[in-house]
């Protein structure tokens, strides 16, 4: 029996994988999107999650509270971690901070070297789509990505230059936060929804393909 306990819903954090336009007029999804969705279908069929962990991801998890505290110290706010996940028939997501009227998402930079020092350097397409998904899910018109640079836990630094990781003692809080703002856009939001629905259809069809391949 086909293992489809839950209808596939793209996650806001992974939306950039399906938003790249196809180079072929005959294909609605790009090759990269299809590769990503093939993996999603396989995970759903066999009921497992890919091991995508890294020391960069681990740092983000470990220092999230510190990053929020850093942001609050710079903006004179009292933001707290959001724990609510929202979903529609075609999309799911859990933002870091919901202010009541906007979204703020924390990105903890791995080191001073990877920390974006300007708004131009911080404007990354994959995070823009994530913010547009959150604006849709929470029905707000503004979202901000907050790049925060806090000290890397010692056990993660390894043999890298500590001066790029232990920075709080020599750089002010203001120099360790870069913000990039996004405004809601109806046309881009429609494209996002359409692409999510295409992704759902593709994954459903791939699930049937996997099942058919094993009917010996």
C-alpha positions in Angstrom: 0.0 0.0 0.0 1.3 3.5 -0.9 2.8 5.2 2.1 1.3 8.6 2.0 0.3 9.2 5.6 0.6 13.0 5.0 0.2 15.1 1.9 3.5 16.6 1.0 3.7 20.3 1.9 6.9 22.3 1.0 8.5 23.9 4.0 9.2 27.7 3.9 12.8 27.0 4.8 13.3 24.8 1.7 11.3 26.9 -0.8 14.3 28.1 -2.7 14.8 24.6 -3.9 11.7 24.7 -6.1 11.5 28.4 -7.0 14.2 28.5 -9.7 12.6 28.8 -13.1 13.0 25.9 -15.6 15.2 26.5 -18.6 12.9 24.2 -20.6 9.6 25.5 -21.9 8.2 22.0 -21.7 9.0 21.6 -18.0 7.2 23.6 -15.3 9.8 22.7 -12.6 13.5 23.1 -13.0 15.9 20.2 -13.0 17.2 21.2 -9.6 13.6 21.4 -8.3 12.8 17.9 -9.6 16.0 16.5 -8.0 15.0 18.0 -4.7 11.4 16.8 -4.9 12.6 13.3 -5.8 14.5 13.3 -2.6 11.4 14.5 -0.7 9.2 11.8 -2.2 11.7 9.1 -1.3 11.9 10.4 2.3 8.1 10.4 2.5 7.7 6.9 1.0 10.4 5.3 3.2 9.6 7.4 6.2 13.0 8.9 7.0 14.7 12.3 7.0 18.0 13.0 5.3 21.0 13.8 7.5 21.7 17.4 6.5 23.4 18.4 9.7 26.6 20.4 9.8 28.7 22.4 12.3 27.2 25.6 10.8 23.6 24.3 11.4 24.6 23.1 14.9 25.9 26.5 15.8 22.7 28.1 14.7 20.7 25.9 16.9 23.0 26.2 19.9 23.3 30.0 19.9 19.8 31.0 18.8 18.8 32.4 22.2 22.1 34.4 22.3 21.4 35.7 18.8 17.9 36.9 19.8 19.4 38.6 22.9 21.9 40.3 20.7 19.2 41.5 18.3 17.1 42.8 21.2 20.1 44.7 22.6 20.6 46.5 19.3 16.9 47.2 18.5 15.8 47.8 22.1 13.1 45.2 21.7 12.0 42.2 23.7 11.4 39.7 20.9 10.9 36.1 22.0 11.3 32.8 20.1 8.1 31.8 18.2 7.1 28.1 18.7 4.0 28.1 16.5 4.0 26.3 13.2 1.5 27.4 10.6 0.3 25.6 7.5 -2.1 25.8 4.6 -3.1 23.1 2.1 0.1 23.6 0.2 2.8 25.1 2.5 4.1 24.9 6.1 6.5 27.0 8.1 7.7 28.1 11.6 9.3 31.5 11.7 11.8 32.5 14.5 10.0 35.6 15.7 6.5 37.0 15.1 6.2 40.5 16.4 2.5 40.8 16.1 2.7 42.7 12.8 5.8 41.4 11.1 8.2 38.5 10.9 11.9 38.4 12.0 14.0 35.5 11.2 17.4 34.9 12.7 20.4 33.7 10.7 23.5 33.1 13.0 26.6 33.5 10.9 29.3 30.8 11.2 32.1 33.3 11.6 33.1 36.9 11.0 34.3 35.8 7.5 30.8 34.6 6.5 28.9 37.4 8.3 27.3 39.8 5.7 28.5 43.3 6.6 26.1 45.2 4.3 22.5 44.9 3.2 23.6 44.1 -0.3 25.6 41.2 0.9 22.7 40.0 3.1 20.2 40.0 0.3 20.0 36.2 -0.6 17.3 34.8 -2.8 16.8 31.6 -0.8 16.0 33.6 2.3 13.8 36.0 0.4 11.5 33.2 -0.6 11.5 31.9 2.9 10.4 35.3 4.2 7.7 35.6 1.5 6.3 32.2 2.7 6.2 33.4 6.3 4.5 36.7 5.3 1.8 34.6 3.5 1.4 32.1 6.4 1.2 34.9 9.1 -0.7 37.3 6.8 1.7 40.3 7.4 3.2 42.8 5.0 6.8 42.9 6.3 9.6 40.5 7.1 13.2 40.9 8.2 16.2 38.6 8.1 18.5 39.4 11.0 22.0 38.2 10.5 23.6 37.9 13.9 27.2 37.2 14.8 27.8 35.7 18.2 30.7 33.7 19.5 31.0 30.2 18.2 31.0 27.5 20.9 34.5 26.2 21.5 33.8 22.6 20.6 32.7 23.7 17.1 35.6 25.9 16.1 38.1 23.1 15.7 41.3 24.2 14.0 39.8 27.4 12.5 41.1 30.8 13.4 39.6 31.8 16.8 39.7 35.5 15.9 37.0 34.9 13.4 34.8 33.1 15.9 35.3 34.8 19.2 34.4 38.4 18.5 32.1 39.7 21.2 35.0 41.1 23.2 36.2 43.4 20.4 33.2 44.2 18.2 30.2 46.1 19.5 26.7 44.6 19.3 25.7 47.1 16.5 28.6 45.8 14.3 27.4 42.2 14.7 23.8 42.6 13.4 22.9 43.2 9.7 19.2 43.5 8.7 17.6 43.0 5.3 13.9 43.9 4.9 11.3 42.5 2.6 7.8 43.8 1.6 4.9 41.6 0.7 4.4 41.3 -3.1 1.2 39.8 -4.5 2.7 38.7 -7.8 5.6 36.9 -6.1 3.3 35.3 -3.6 1.1 34.0 -6.3 4.1 32.5 -8.0 5.1 30.9 -4.7 1.7 29.3 -4.2 1.6 28.0 -7.8 5.0 26.5 -7.4 4.1 24.8 -4.1 1.0 23.2 -5.8 3.1 22.0 -8.7 5.6 20.5 -6.2 2.7 18.7 -4.4 1.5 17.2 -7.6 5.0 16.1 -8.6 5.7 14.4 -5.3 2.4 12.6 -5.4 3.2 11.3 -8.9 6.7 10.3 -7.8 5.3 8.3 -4.9 3.3 6.3 -7.3 6.4 5.8 -9.5 8.3 4.5 -6.5 5.5 2.1 -5.6 5.2 0.9 -9.2 9.0 0.2 -9.4 8.7 -2.3 -6.5 5.7 -4.3 -7.5 7.6 -7.4 -8.4 
